[in-house]
Amino acid sequence: MPGRVVLAIAPRFLERAVSRLPLGLVFVSGSNGKSTTTNMLAGILREHGLNVFTNPSGGNLPQGIASAMLASVPLDGYVHADVGVIEVDEAYGVALAHALKPQAVLLLNVQIDQLNRFFEPARVVEMLRKIGQTADKLLVVNANDDSLRGVAAALSDGSRTIASFDVAPSLIEASPNGLANVEAFAGAGEAPLAPARVTVSELRAREATLLVDGTPVPIALPSRGLHYAVDAAGAVSTALELLGDRFSPSATQSAMTTLRTVYGRGETLNVRGEDIEIIMMKNPPSLQLNLDYLDAAPEQVYVAVDEGTPDPSWIYDIDLSSLDHVDVVTGTKAWQFATRFGYSGIPVGQVVPEWRAALEAFLSLPRPARGMKTMIVNYEQMMLIRKHLGFLDLEGGE
């Protein structure tokens, strides 16, 4: 709401606010991983001594970015920082990029997402191409994404540096469902790309090793999964290009060790003296990759999905074999999900459409004998649950 108000009063508030940043803006976009990667990149740059403005709450539409700026912009109306690292929505990012003119753009992936809004991935590819085209000095893309290789090839006109980050083929082969990126047609994935300076070479639970210009750099990850390591590679690759000779592997390691998890993305909350893990399902790849990297079938599982997921039919394409039961299913889409679990032979303890009652039923279960309670929720349910439980930081309380 604050962002809506200021943009109604001063439509060019955003352009003015960032116009004096010495190092300009870095845009981060793609289907998945935007919030996590933005958080990583901001943390790495800060550890190198830069004053960084970012939109930390995941508000990636114009009004969300404006709200984030209002929290830090003084009365002169300008952001006082060295650089801005901003997560942008794929669709709104096109207009934002033309207005704010980023110095650098980091593109993460093209995955199946919000078909009710985007209709098909090809539209997203074109949006990301338009965002990348506005990058004044630097474009960084995921070398393992066919669509983004094509974007990089289309923008290889010499007007900007193009860099990439990569993943060792053995890690992708070992992942049950790979990276879940959209596969391009007609050989678009064969577009030429310079060798990546940053590659994910090893993965161990919540740790990974990146090869940075051939040198192994072990880093901590905010949660389990190859997708988090890929996000880290994107952040490190961008920092490497931005910082040049100032880039420090040790500062990068320190930043990743002390990084705070972006709420709802593999976050652990302590509720009533008990740790609870929140796994957010944003779209099919988001849910699939998070399920793929569970340590084992959780002992206690809560699933909450509401109208924020307008068409949940994609759940039928998900491999649910990492779950052996679900204790509570809730939200307006509860019966659709319970039906899907039934088709997979996954027992469901309770279907409680009213989320408050469902949450209380789940929290009242005895502590699990191993691990912790696990909540699998869509974005809107995550926000409601965090606020209801008293976690009012960031967007959850604004």
Number of C-alpha atoms within 10 A of each C-alpha: 10 16 20 15 13 17 16 12 10 11 12 13 18 24 14 14 20 24 14 15 17 12 16 19 26 28 27 29 29 22 24 21 22 24 24 22 27 29 27 28 29 26 22 27 26 18 19 18 10 16 14 22 23 22 24 22 20 23 20 23 18 19 19 21 21 24 23 23 23 20 10 15 17 12 7 8 15 20 22 19 19 18 24 24 24 28 29 28 22 25 19 14 24 20 15 20 22 14 13 20 22 26 21 26 29 29 26 30 29 25 24 21 19 17 13 10 8 14 12 14 20 14 13 22 21 16 21 28 21 20 29 29 24 23 26 17 15 22 28 26 29 26 26 22 23 21 31 29 22 23 24 25 16 12 20 16 10 8 12 18 16 22 24 27 28 23 23 14 12 10 15 15 11 10 16 14 15 17 22 20 19 17 16 18 9 7 10 16 18 13 16 13 16 9 12 19 20 28 27 26 19 18 18 13 14 15 20 24 19 27 21 19 13 10 12 17 18 20 22 21 24 23 20 22 24 29 21 24 29 26 27 30 30 31 28 26 26 26 21 23 19 18 13 9 8 11 17 16 18 14 17 25 17 17 22 23 14 13 17 14 17 19 25 24 22 21 17 20 17 11 12 9 7 13 16 19 19 22 25 24 24 19 21 19 23 21 20 22 24 21 24 21 17 14 12 12 15 20 18 24 22 25 25 29 27 20 13 14 18 13 14 17 11 11 17 14 9 15 16 18 13 15 19 18 21 21 18 24 31 26 23 19 19 21 16 17 23 22 13 17 20 13 11 15 12 17 15 19 14 17 18 19 19 14 21 15 11 22 21 10 15 20 16 9 11 9 14 12 8 9 16 17 22 22 26 23 25 23 21 16 22 23 18 15 21 18 16 14 13 11 18 13 12 15 17 18 13 11
